[in-house]
């Protein structure tokens, strides 16, 4: 945040329902099991067409492999799938 690294420790509520089992509170700005927020993911997605992954990693302090996975998911949505039978 403004050049200062920030770590969030978020405590979520869990309940044990007799009918449904264990349910965990959902957080609007965090995908389930995610280690980065939706806003940071969106920021990284905006940088991907502009910068190499290594530079984005240095800028955001997010591991290279995490950025690569974000890029793969982004490309699956942006690039249409090829119909191999039509080639």
N, C-alpha and C positions, 0 to 999 in steps of 0.2 A: 504494500500500500504506500504509494508515493515514494518508492525506492527502498522501503523497509520490508524485509521478509515477514510475513504474517502466517501463523499457524492457528487454525481453528480447531478446538476440541469441542465437538458437539455431542451432548448427551441426549439420546433419544429414549422415549418411553416405550416399554414393551409390556404387553398384557397377555395373559394366558386365558383364552376363551375355551369353555368346555366344548362348544360346538365347532369353532373355527381353528383352534390350536393357538399357537403363539403368533401374535401380530405386533409389528413394529411401526412406530410413528413414521409417516412419510414427511419429508422436508421438501418444500417446493423448489428450492434452489440447488438441490443435490440429488443426483440420480442414485438409485439403489446401489450400494457397494462401491460407489465412486470415491476416488481420493482427491478429486478436484471439483470445484464448483462448476455449474453450467456456464456462468459468466466467464470464467477463465478458459473453459473449453471453447466457447464462442470467440474469445479474443485470439486464442491460438489458431482457430480455423480461419480467421481473417488475416492472420500473418502468413499462413502457409503458402498462398500464391505469391507472396512478396519476398520471402526470405528463406534461406536454407534451414533445414531442421536444426542443425547445430547452433545456428545463431538464435533461433527461437528458444532453444533449450537454455542458452546462456542468458538470454533476456528475461525469461520467465522463471528460471531455476526449476524447470520441470524436466524429468529424465527424458533422454532422447527416445527411448523405446515407447514411452507414453505418448509423445508427440507423434511418432510414426503410426501408432495405432489410431490416434485421432485422425490423422491424414488418410489412412486406409478407409475408415468409416465414411469420411467426408467424400472421398473419391467414389465409393460405391453408390452414394446418393447422387452425385453430380454427373458422373459418366454413365451413359446408358449401357446396359448389358448387350453384348454382341450375340446375335442369333447365328450360331455356328452352322446350322443346317442350311441357311440362306447363302452361305459363301460358296 
